[in-house]
Amino acid sequence: MSKEKEAILNFLFKKQLPTLPTIFTEFNKLINSPYVSNKRIADLIMKDQSMVVKILRLSNSAMYGKREEIKNLTSAITYLGIETLKHIILQISLVRMFPFEHHKIPDFKPVTFWQHSIATAYFSNIMENTLNLRHSENFYIGGLLHDIGKVLIYQFYPQKFEEIVLTQIDDELPDYEVEQEILGVDHGEIGGFLAEKWNFDREIVTAIESHHRLQKQKVNTVTAVVSISNLFSKKAGLCFPWDEKSFDIKNYTGWAMLAEQSKINIDVDHTILLLTEEIEKVKETVKALLSPVSK
């Protein structure tokens, strides 16, 4: 990132940036300790009954569920595994941390934002597995956080957020171009700035910063996957109406960059088919995540 961009970001967010949710931070410390057990993990999560309910819901959703219903947290931890549980805790924590309110923007719904973010995360994970890429949680987390910069604009500058979206709709321009014009930086750069402050891996930071602007010298495998997954989510309609553009996902340049970075041959048609088959599961997962917990 250039010094000019960094100066703009420091100016825009001179107020204290949000910190990572406590339960996610504590969970990370716990799983990195030498004597971690499922009981200790369950004891930590049980402090937050709403989190427990949502984890059980997601465990039994189409995305994760199996034939026998999972009825308790210990069984969910065993079934999901530590990495998937970490991803779910991050999802739930982010939704709580950045609540969207109803806005004057036409067709603006909080569920749509999270649907797109979660879809991009899942599609990134599916591509990692389908293409036998080297395993890394960076694919999922990069997908989940790729648009987190939009949330910061909304939180810190709600009037600017509204101006950006309405300009995007009226002028039929990409969001990142309008953001550059109004703020001097785009949501990718803002999100990368936050992810860096949160000490996420550099691959994740780069994927967030560059998912709209693939430059050969900066693209890594994670960035290419997140960029493709982001566009596929939009192509599938898992996005705001004004983001659903008519474009040729099959011939998107990201595929060639991914093939070059990962040094594999990619059957694009087959990969798109597999992603398409997961759309309904993604929708159900978002519903399970965002449905209120009864008291």
N, C-alpha and C positions, 0 to 999 in steps of 0.2 A: 504494500500500500504506500502511495506517495505521501510525503510530508504534508502536502496541501490537503489531501483527503483526511489524513489523521487530524490535522488542525481543525477542519470543519466538524469532524465527529466529536472531538474534545469540546468544541464550542457548543454543539447541539446538545450534548449529554453531560454538561458540566455538573448537573445534578447527579446525585448518586444513582448509579445503575442498579437494577435489581440483582440480588444475589441468588445463587442456586437454592432451590427449596431445601429446607433443613432435612426432611426425611430422605431425599435423594442423596444428599451429602453424607448423612449418617449411614445409609445403606452401602454406599461406596466404601466407606471406611471399614464397615463390618465385613464385607465380602473380601476385602484385601487383607484381613487379619488372618494369622496362621491357624486359628482354631475355630473357624466359623462353622456353625451347624444350622440346619434347617430350623431348629427350635429357637436359636438366637435371632435368626431372621424373622421368624414368626412373631417373637416377642416384640421386636421393634415395630413391625407393621401393625400389630394388634393395638398399639397406642392410638391408632387412627382408624376408627371403625368404618368411617365412610370409605377409606382406602381399601379396607378389607372387602367390603361389599362390591366395590368396582372391580377388584382383582378377581373375585369369584365370578362375577358377570362375564368378564372378558375371558376367563379360563373356559367357560362353557359356551362362548360364542363360536360362530362357524369358523372364525380365523384360527382359533386354538383348540376348540372343543373336541372331545372324543365321545364315544357312544355312552359311556357311563358318566352320570353327572358328578362333577366335583363339588363336594359339599362343605369342605373345610379348608382353611388356609394352608395347613401343613401339606395336604394332598396337592393343592394348587402349586405350592413351591416345588414339590418333587416332580410334578408333571411338567410344569413350564420350564424349569431350569433357571439358573441364576441370571444368565444373560437376558433371556426373554422377560423375566420378572423385572430386571433393571429397566428395560425399555418401557414396560407398562407403568412402572412407578414414575418414570420421567414424563410419559404422556399425561398421566393423571395430574401430576404436579404442575405442569405447564398450563393445562386448562384452568386449574384453580388460580394459578398465579396471575394469569392475564385474562380476566373475564372481559368479554366484549359486551357492551350494552347495546340496546337497539339504537339505531342511528337514523339520520335523515336520508342517508344514501338509499336509493331504491334497490330492492332485492338484497340488501346487506343482512346476512344472517350469520351469527357466530358459529353455528354448527357447520356452515359451509367452509369457513376458514380452517377449522380443525379437521374436517373431512379431507380437505385437500392436503394438509400437512401430513396427516396420518397415512393417507393413500400413498403419497410420495415415499414415505418411510417404508411401507410394506412392499411397494413395487420395487424399491431399491433392494430390499432383502430378497425378494423373489428372483431378481436378476442375478444377484450374487450367487444364489444356489443353483439356478437354472444353467448359468454359464460356467459353473465351477470356478468362480473367481476365488482368490485366496480369502479365507474367512477373516472378517473384521466387523466389529460392531459399528465401525465408522459409516458403513453404508446406511444402516438404519437410522442412526443418530443424525447423520448429515441430511437425510431425507426429512426427518421429523423437524429439524431446526432450520431448513432452508429458507423459510419465509418469516423467521422470528423477528427480522428487522421491521416488518410491517407492524408487528405488535408494539414495538418501541415507538414507532411514529405515532400510532394510535394513542399510546399511553402518555407520551410527552407532548405531542402536538396534535390533538384531536381535530382542530380546525384545518391544519395543513393536510391531515389525513383525508378529510372530507374533500378538500380542494383537489388533492391528487386524484382521488377516485373519480370525482365528477369530471375533471379535465380528461382523464383517461377514457371515460365513457363518451363524452361529447366529441373529442378529437380522434377517437379510435386509435390511441397510441399505446405502446407497451408501458406498463406501470413504471419500470425502471427508468425509462426516458423522461417521464413526467416528474419523477422524484428527483432526478438530476437537475432538471430545470428549476424546480421549486426549492429544493433543499441543498443542492450541490453534491449530494451523495445519493446512492440508491439503497433499497432495502437489503440487498446482498452485502454491501459494504457495512451497513449498520449491523446486520446480524452477525457478520464475521467479527466485527469489533466486540460485540457482546460475548460471542463464543470464546474469543481469545481471553477476555477478562474472566470468563468462567473456567479457563484452563482446559478447554477441550483440545483434543489432538489437532495438530496442524492440518491434517488431511480434512478434518471436519470443517475447520475454519475456511480453508480454500474452497471446499465444495459450496459452502454458504455464500462466500464472496463472489464466486465465479459461475454459478449455475446458469446465469443468463448470458454470460459473455465468455464463451469457450475460446481461450487463446492457447494455441498449441504449446507454447513454452510453459504455461501454468497448469495445464490440465493433467490431473492424475486419474487413476481408475475410479476412485470414489466420486470425484467431480463429474466425470462423464456419466456415470450411472445415475447420480442424483439429477443431473440435467435432463437426461432422457425420461426418468420417472416423473419429474415435474411436468414435462410436456405431455407425457402419456396421460397423467391424471387430468390435465386440462382437456385433452382430446376426448377422454371418457366422460367429460361433463362433471367431474368431481372438483368443481371450482366455482367461483362467482361467474354469473352469466357473461359479464364483460370480458372475462379472461378466456372464454371458450372460443378460440379462433379456428378458422379453417386452415390447417397446415398439413403438410405431408410428413407424418411421423416416421414413415418407413424410410424416407430418404434424408432424415435429419443427420446433420454432420456429426453429431455426437456418437453415432454408431461407429463411424470410421475411426474416430479418435479413441473410442473404447477398445476397438480391435487392435489398434496400434499399441496402446498402453499395456493391454493385457496379453498381447501376442497370441490371440486366439482367433479362430474363424467363428463368426457369429451368424446364425440363421435368424435374421431379423423377423421374418414372417412368423416363425415358430415362437420366438420370444414374445412378440406382440400378442399372439394367440393365448399364451399362458397368462400374460398379464390381464388380458380381457376376461379370462375365466375367473379371476379373483375379485372383480369389481363388486359383486353383490356381498361377498364376505367383508370387504372393506366397509361398505355402507352399514352392515350390521354391527361391525366392531365400533364404529363411531357412535352409533345409537346406544350401544351398551355403555360406552365411556361417558357420554354426555347426559344420559337419562338421570334425573334426580334420585337421590337416595331417600326413601321414606323413613321418617323418624318413628 
